[in-house]
Each structure stands twice: as structure tokens, then as C-alpha cells.
Amino acid sequence: MAEFLGLGLTHYPLLAGTDDHMAGLLRWTLTDPDIPAELKDPANWPELMRREWSDDGGTAAAGRHRAELRDSLARCRKALDEFQPDYLVVWGDDQYENFREEVVPPFCILAYDDLEVEPFELMNSRGSKNAWGRPDDMTFTLKGDARVARDLAEALINDSFDIAYSYQKRKNAPFPHAIANTQLFLDYENAGTEFPYPIVPITVNCYGQHAIARQGGLARFADIEDESLDPVGPSPKRCFELGAAVARSLSGSDKKIALVASSSWSHAFLVDRLWHLYPDTAADERLYDALVHGDVETWKAVTSAEVVDSGQHEMLNWFCLLGAMTELGLPLTWSNFVKTDVFNSNKCFAVYEKEEQK
């Protein structure tokens, strides 16, 4: 029978940039002319937000944020190395990368073999140098296993879970950064260049009704008012069911498999009712409390509308992970919740493993 490890982590793009750029999304948001002026005044911000912003636009706080994220990523990497998986299955969102106007599936298994990936492509486009001082066009090899991915797709279909699959990356489009950054950050010391484990990606249409309308990213309020919304993405319940189905499909093998959710939690630029200024921390803390206490029912009760309202779109990846961990009965053995107002998104980290693996 297969052995499993569960990991939850972030693929926060701004961690790949320099500290002086980490608050860049907030700076961009503050230039939106449709946000009321009084809300842009730091005097009216929450206390944490004022403290992080300070008198340097968040640069010093960015260093502290980076350190805390790196510590938690190192904890996840330690668990991974102790487990020594044959491969990782990673749930990550597709933000207008492979999922574009031609086709937007709810889920897609990327059945790729080894692929050269440019990990700094996104941050280059946002005008930031990378945090490692590497060449802008550096690549690393993202090891894949097309055979495992195809077998997983077939097993899911035979288990009555219809799943899309891809044999080839979309041309002239970036590789999904949720997957690339998973390798980049789990191998932070080496900027992703020495990561030894193959990755089988499952990309999730987390952005749903914003997938094409906002091209998986930022939008001004003037554009939002008249946007034509896309159909909704997969529901939290369906993501939970996918995770369970993946766990069942892989359980009969003789492999050691790490199941990984890659995303931050509430994203400021997706919380319209908070004017894109800071994330919905209260909503995140409610689900984190449920996570820590093993309260699966609270997670299963979350609706698609609630996810969108709180800017928790990318947490659908975590619903996949929780579905798998529940199916396997794998306990949460460590977690950390990193709260921020200035750096766009709260981050969560988690390790699920059998007690004897600790």
C-alpha cells in the first residue's frame, strides 16, 4: 500500500522578488482613483497594517515576513526530506496560464515529463529583480512523470471523477506559477535548481468567475463594475471530493507520495468589499481554527459565494488537500498561520503525517 505525506504551503510570487518590492501590490492598489481617499490614508488603516507599512512603505516588515515564510517552508522541506517521496502531487491554481479563452476546465492533470521552467518570469513582468540575484532568464528543470499522471487521470475517471488532462504546456504562455513556485520555495536555498523530487501537477480553476474577466489577477474598480463574469469555478465541496478521489486512486500503489496544496489564503486584491487594501483575516482565522481542531464540517460547509466574498479563491487547493487527508485519516502534526495586512495575503503552512513519521 502507498504511504502518504500531506503538505500545505504558499506560492506567494512576491517572495521571489526583493524586499523593496514586496508591498508592490498595495502600492499599485493605492493608485486606483475609485478607492475613497480616506481609505488610502494610513491613519485610517488597521493597526497591523500601519505597523507593517511604517515609514518605509513596508520594506523592513518585508524582511521579517520573508524570514517567517522561509522558516515555515524549511519545516515543510524537512518533513519532505524525512519522508523521501517518490513524487509529489501538487494542487495549484491556474491564473490565466494554461487556462485561457479556448478552454477553462475545473481541474487538469498536467501529464508532463521533465520541463524547463523560467521561475522569475512573473516577477520580471512586474518589474522586480529576483531575491537570489540570479539571471532574469534562469531556468530550472521541473521533473515530471507523465506515466504516473496519465495513470492517475485514468484511475480518477474509472472512479467516476471526470478530469481533464494536458500533455503539453500552452505555447507563448507562462508555466503555472503555483507549481513552479512550489519547487522554487521548497528548494529556496538553491532557487529551485536542486529539487530532487518529481512533481505531478493538478491545476485548479480557483479563479472561476474571475478567470477570464480579470485574467486571473489584478483589476481596477472601474473595470470590475462592468466586467462580464465567467461561470463559477469548482465548489469547495467538489474540490474536497477531488482530494478524496486522488487519495483513493493512489492508495493501491507501492509508492511514497506527498500530497501538496500550494496557495496563500485570502488575497487582498480579490476582496472587493475591503477595497483590495488588505485580506479578510477574520475569514481565514475561522478556517484556520477549524483546521487546527480537526473540524472538517466547518470546511465542508463553505460555499463558493463565501470563498469569493473573502478573496479565498486559491484556498480551493487546500480543500483538495483536506479532502485527501480526511480520506486517508492522516492527522495534522504541525501548522503555522502567518498574518499580514500589507503583503496581500495571509499564509498558512501545514504538515500531515503518521505519528511514527514525525
Summary of the structure (lengths in Angstrom):
residues: 358
radius of gyration: 19.2
end to end distance: 19.5
largest distance: 59.6
contacts: 1266
relative contact order: 0.21
helix: 43%
strand: 16%
